[in-house]
């Protein structure tokens, strides 16, 4: 992936040491895909303790403008 948009489909949820993004998108080889992820960090935010993610369906190019995605 060369780009991730955490807020493409939903507002990310921020915690003290975590971010949960149920409506993210990522771009790979010129195509966008749905993505859900949760990243937990150490209290100083300098170390990732856990990263969980799920890749979803490809997003049709006709929908890119609606979600502020681009090539």
N, C-alpha and C positions, 0 to 999 in steps of 0.2 A: 504494500500500500504506500502511496506517496502523499495522501491527504486524508484527514479524518475531520468530520464535522460533527461535533458532539450534540448539537442542537437541531439537526435537520428535521426531525419529526416530533420531538418533544423536548421540553426543558430539562436539562440535567439536574440531578439532585446532589447538592454539595453537603458533605458532612465535615466534621473537624479534620478527619484524616482519610477521607474517601470521596470519590465521585462515582455516581451511578448514572449511566446514560442509557435509558431504555429506547431512545429514538435517534440513535446516531447513524451516520453513513460513512463509508470509506470508499476511496477510489483506488482501483488497481487496473493497470494496463488500459487506462482510458475509460473504464466502466465504473459506475457507482453501485454499491451494494448496501443493503440495510445491515445495521450492526447494533448489538446491545453489549454494554460492558460495565464492569465495576472494577475500580482500581482502588486498592487500599495502600496507604503509605505509612511509613514510620512517622512519629510525631513531628520530626523536623522536616518532613516532606522531601527528604533527600534519598530515600530508598523505597522502592516498590516492594511491599510485603506480599501482595497477592493481586493477580490480574485474572479476571474471569471474563470471557466474551463468548458471544454466539453470532455467527455470520448468518445473515438472512438472504432474502431473494435479491436478484439484480433489480435495480431501479431503471425503468424504461427512460430512455433519453428524452422522450416527450414530457416527462414529469420533472426533469432537472430544474427548469426555471421556477416552478412552483416551490421548490425546496432550497432555492439559492445554490444549486450545485452547478458545476461548470466543467468544461473539458480542459 
